Amino acid sequence: MIVKKLFSKQTGKIKMADKNFILQRINIYAGKEINPSSDIQVKEALFAMGIKLPQKNNLDDALIAANNEHEIIKLIISYRSL
């Protein structure tokens, strides 16, 4: 039980570190700071990079459909899922 408690405490810290690392990588790809949780900022950044998303009901579905198109899309999906 002690191991589980330590692991769950560490998991929270690891998730935050992962999220910050992913955010840094997204900003490097985008060439500027963006908020990956903002649909508008994500769309603008991808458009500026020449990445077109398929038309779907929402941005999350469009990102999933275009997951293999570019590394930044995988990073945005990962960030938004944490």
Helices and strands as residue ranges (DSSP letters): H 2-30, H 39-48, H 59-65, H 71-81
